[in-house]
Amino acid sequence: MNNLYKTFILISFISVICLGTYSVKLKHQINKNQAEIRKLSLKINLERTMTMENKTRLEKHDQRITKLNDDYINRRKFEIHANYIKYKKNITRLIDKKLPELVNEKPRDQGRWILSKIEFLNPVLAYVEYEDGHTLYASFIQITKNKKGYNLKAIY
């Protein structure tokens, strides 16, 4: 029994050493994994921070682009509006100048035709009121563009 007891103790001792070595290796692997987890966690946080910074940067760029686009649209609307006002002034002058040619009648008492009111219904049609000092008349004027300028035609 003595031999059996010695063998048992030897096997127990070897088992304890193996378990100890294994637990040291396991502890080392756990520490290594925890360090890797910390490293990955820091990397993820850094990427989140960078993503948030990029998102913020992208939002700022998007706001700038939106503002530039709005400015362009407003400027374009103003240009179109300013051009239309200029167009209406030019057509009004032209109608005033050509009113005697557009009207098929002669003014009463050797007077002249006076443009009283002009209202643009759209860019190619205007409602015109004119008088000779005694009687008020109205007509529609059709506006067409040609190579030399604008053609005007009275539509009754």
Sequence and secondary structure as in RCSB ss.txt:
>XXXX:A:sequence
MNNLYKTFILISFISVICLGTYSVKLKHQINKNQAEIRKLSLKINLERTMTMENKTRLEKHDQRITKLNDDYINR
RKFEIHANYIKYKKNITRLIDKKLPELVNEKPRDQGRWILSKIEFLNPVLAYVEYEDGHTLYASFIQITKNKKGY
NLKAIY
>XXXX:A:secstr
 HHHHHHHHHHHHHHHHHHHHHHHHHHHHHHHHHHHHHHHHHHHHHHHHHHHHHHHHHHHHHHHHHHHHHHHHHH
HHHHHHHHHHHHHHHHHHHHHHHHHHH SS  GGG   EEEEEEEEETTEEEEEEE SS EEEEEEEEEE SSSE
EEEEE 
